[in-house]
Amino acid sequence: MHHMVGLATSSAARVDDGGEGDESARARIEACRMCLATGSCATAFDTCSADARCNTFVDCMTGMKCWGVPVQDFSNLPPCIAACQSQAQLMGQLDPAIVLFIPVATCVQETCTSSCLPDAP
């Protein structure tokens, strides 16, 4: 009976998450991190991770499920990217940490699509 009460409490407290439950959201974030940290992405990820600001930016992008958010205008970034840029204290697209970030972003697009992009199959 206690287990049922816990279940009712957690589902009652849950906000609409677009149909993706907490568990699957966490699993997807972990799958994305694992994909980036292994295989053909490992070198780019390790290089970025060695830089505190690049690492913070990638962590934020992954945790906020921000990969795949389209950027049409670098002077008007989508909210999640702007939040991650601020958290990582990046100074615009010419910041040296961005140079380290680009290969990771490329890896997301080419290798880790199904793990990191929200609408990927």
N, C-alpha and C positions, 0 to 999 in steps of 0.2 A: 504494500500500500504506500509506503514512504516513497518508493521509486516513482509511482504514478504522480504523487504530489510534486516531486521535483520536476517531472516532465511537464506538468501543467504550468508550473511557475515559469520555467524557461521559455515555453512557447508563448505564454501570455506576455512576457516581457520583450519578446522579439519584435523588432520593428520590421516593416516590409523591406525585404532585402532583394527584391526582384526575383524571387523564386529560388534563390540560392541560399541554403541553410548555412549556419555558422560552421558546421563541420566541413562541408564541401568547400566553403570559401577558404578555410584554413588549409585544407588539403591541397587546393589549387595553388595557394601562395607557396606552400612547401614544395610542391612539384616544380613550380617555376624556379625557386631558389636552387633546387637540386639540379635542374637542367642547366642553369647558368654556371653552376660550380663544377660541372663534370663535362667529360667529352670534349668536343671541339670548342666549346665556349670557355673552358676552364682558364686558359691563358689570359684572355681578355678580362674575364671576371676577376682573376687573381690580381692582375695589374691594377684594375680599378679598385679592388678591395684594399690594396696597399695604400691608397690615397684616401684619407679620412672623408674628404668632401665628396669624392666620387662614390665611395662606399655608402655614405649616408643617402645620397641621391638615389642610387640603385635600390637600397633597402626600402626607401620611401616609395619609389615607383612600384616596387613589387608589392609591398604591404598595402598600398592604397589601390591596387589593381589598376594602375594608371597606364600600363603598357598598352599601346594600340590606340590611345586617345589621339585623334588627328590634330596636327598643328598646322594651321594655314598661315599664321602670322606670328612670328617670333616676338613681336612687340606686344602681343595680346594673347598670352599663353592660357590654355584651359586651366581651370581652378586647381586640379590635382597636381599638374606639372608645376604651376606657380608656387603651390604650397611646398612641394618637394625642393624646388629651386631655393626657396627661402630657407627651408630647414637645413639644407646643405650649404647655405651661404654662397651660392654660385653667383658670379658677377656677370651674367649674360652669356651669350653663346660663344664668346671668345675666351671664356675662363679656361685655364689649363686643365681643370678637372673634366671639362666637357670633352676634350680631346681623348681622355681615358674612357669616358662614358660611351662615345660613339660606337666602338667595336662591340660593347655589350648590347647596345640598342640594336645593332645589326644582327647579333646573335639571336635576340628575341624574335626579330622578324623572320630570320632564315632557318633557325634551328629549334628554337623553343616556342614556336607559335602556339602549338596546342596546349602547352603548359602555362604560358604567360599571357596570352591574349584572351580577353573575356568571352568573345563570341566565336572563337575558333572551334572547329569540330573536335 
